[in-house]
């Protein structure tokens, strides 16, 4: 976004907001922000040989149809980047919660792998680090659920978790 903003003369960061404001304004007083960034007409100078054989200059107005397409593309990009910023913010917030909260890690394991006893998951999460949890989570997604349950119960046994109905849970 910052590179596009720099390329468009520091107008891209507020481009979508300006377009929305333009659409809401009264037709008599509104000024189209898209024309400032992407002009649709410009002055063209043509050189042409005249009847006497000399080079004559003609000035005229030229329509730039590619700029009409460009403004639509950049409006779409602005809203797309805005959506990506919000989604990235929520993903970073989710990852931060996972990193900082062992309860959240245990909850995610319980939610994903319902066959495993909650006490087993709590023991494993309490006695392991964040990287270990991630490894368990990825392992559980790629291994059969019954085999993963046995692995997690055996790991909990080795970490000191004792239960009377351990094999059944």
C-alpha positions in Angstrom: 0.0 0.0 0.0 2.8 2.4 0.8 4.6 1.7 -2.4 1.4 2.3 -4.4 0.8 5.5 -2.4 4.2 6.7 -3.2 3.8 5.8 -6.9 0.4 7.7 -7.1 1.7 10.9 -5.4 0.7 10.1 -1.8 -3.0 9.9 -2.7 -3.6 6.1 -2.4 -3.9 5.8 1.3 -7.1 7.9 1.4 -8.2 7.0 -2.1 -11.1 4.8 -1.1 -12.3 7.2 1.6 -12.2 10.0 -0.9 -14.2 8.0 -3.5 -16.9 7.2 -0.8 -17.1 10.8 0.2 -17.4 11.8 -3.4 -20.3 9.4 -3.9 -22.1 10.8 -0.9 -21.7 14.5 -1.8 -24.2 16.6 -3.6 -23.7 16.5 -7.4 -23.3 20.2 -7.8 -20.5 20.6 -5.3 -18.6 17.3 -5.5 -15.1 17.0 -7.0 -14.1 13.6 -8.3 -10.9 12.4 -6.6 -10.3 9.8 -9.3 -9.8 12.5 -12.0 -7.0 14.0 -9.9 -5.2 10.7 -9.7 -6.1 9.4 -13.2 -7.0 12.2 -15.6 -9.4 11.1 -18.4 -8.5 13.9 -20.8 -5.3 15.7 -21.6 -3.9 18.1 -24.1 -2.2 16.5 -27.0 0.2 18.1 -29.5 0.4 16.6 -33.0 2.9 17.5 -35.6 1.8 17.0 -39.2 3.0 18.1 -42.6 0.9 20.9 -44.0 0.0 21.7 -47.6 3.2 23.7 -48.1 5.4 20.8 -46.8 6.2 22.4 -43.5 5.6 20.9 -40.1 2.5 22.2 -38.5 1.5 21.7 -34.8 -2.0 20.9 -33.8 -3.3 21.0 -30.2 -6.3 19.0 -29.3 -7.9 17.1 -26.4 -7.1 13.4 -26.1 -9.2 10.9 -24.1 -7.3 8.4 -22.1 -9.5 5.3 -21.8 -6.9 3.3 -20.0 -7.2 5.7 -17.0 -10.9 5.0 -16.7 -9.9 1.3 -16.3 -7.0 2.1 -14.0 -9.2 4.1 -11.5 -11.5 1.1 -11.2 -8.6 -1.3 -10.7 -7.1 0.9 -8.0 -10.4 1.4 -6.2 -10.7 -2.4 -6.1 -7.1 -2.7 -4.8 -7.8 -0.2 -2.1 -10.7 -2.1 -0.7 -8.9 -5.4 -1.2 -5.9 -4.1 0.8 -8.3 -2.8 3.5 -9.9 -6.3 3.8 -6.4 -7.9 4.0 -5.4 -5.4 6.7 -8.4 -6.4 8.9 -7.9 -10.1 8.3 -4.2 -9.8 9.1 -5.0 -8.0 12.3 -7.4 -10.7 13.4 -4.9 -13.5 12.5 -2.1 -11.7 14.5 -4.4 -11.3 17.4 -5.3 -15.0 17.3 -1.7 -16.0 17.1 -0.8 -13.7 20.0 -3.6 -15.3 22.1 -2.2 -18.7 21.3 1.4 -17.7 22.2 0.5 -16.0 25.4 -2.3 -18.2 26.8 -1.7 -21.8 27.7 -5.5 -22.1 28.4 -6.2 -21.1 24.8 -3.8 -23.8 23.5 -5.4 -26.4 25.7 -8.9 -25.3 24.5 -7.9 -25.6 20.9 -6.5 -29.1 21.4 -9.7 -30.1 23.3 -11.8 -28.6 20.5 -9.9 -30.3 17.7 -9.3 -33.7 19.4 -12.4 -34.6 21.4 -11.3 -38.2 22.0 -8.4 -37.1 24.2 -9.2 -36.6 27.9 -9.1 -32.9 29.0 -6.9 -33.7 32.0 -4.4 -35.3 29.6 -4.4 -32.3 27.4 -4.0 -29.9 30.3 -1.1 -31.9 31.7 0.7 -31.9 28.3 0.1 -28.2 27.7 1.2 -27.2 31.2 4.4 -29.2 30.9 5.3 -28.3 27.3 6.3 -25.1 25.5 4.6 -23.3 22.6 6.6 -25.1 19.9 5.7 -28.4 21.4 2.0 -27.5 21.4 2.3 -26.6 17.7 4.0 -29.9 16.9 1.2 -31.8 18.7 -1.5 -29.8 16.9 0.1 -30.5 13.5 0.8 -34.1 14.4 -2.9 -34.6 15.4 -4.1 -33.2 12.1 -1.9 -35.6 10.1 -2.2 -38.8 12.1 -5.2 -41.1 12.7 -7.2 -39.9 15.7 -7.0 -43.1 17.6 -3.2 -43.4 17.2 -2.9 -39.7 18.2 -5.0 -40.4 21.3 -2.7 -43.2 22.3 0.4 -41.1 21.7 -0.9 -38.2 23.8 -2.0 -40.5 26.6 1.5 -42.2 26.6 3.1 -38.8 26.6 1.0 -37.6 29.5 1.9 -40.8 31.5 5.6 -40.0 30.9 5.1 -36.4 32.0 3.6 -37.6 35.3 -0.1 -37.7 34.7 -1.8 -40.5 36.6 -5.4 -41.6 36.2 -7.3 -44.7 37.2 -9.2 -44.9 33.9 -6.3 -43.7 31.8 -6.5 -46.4 29.2 -10.2 -45.9 28.7 -10.3 -42.1 28.5 
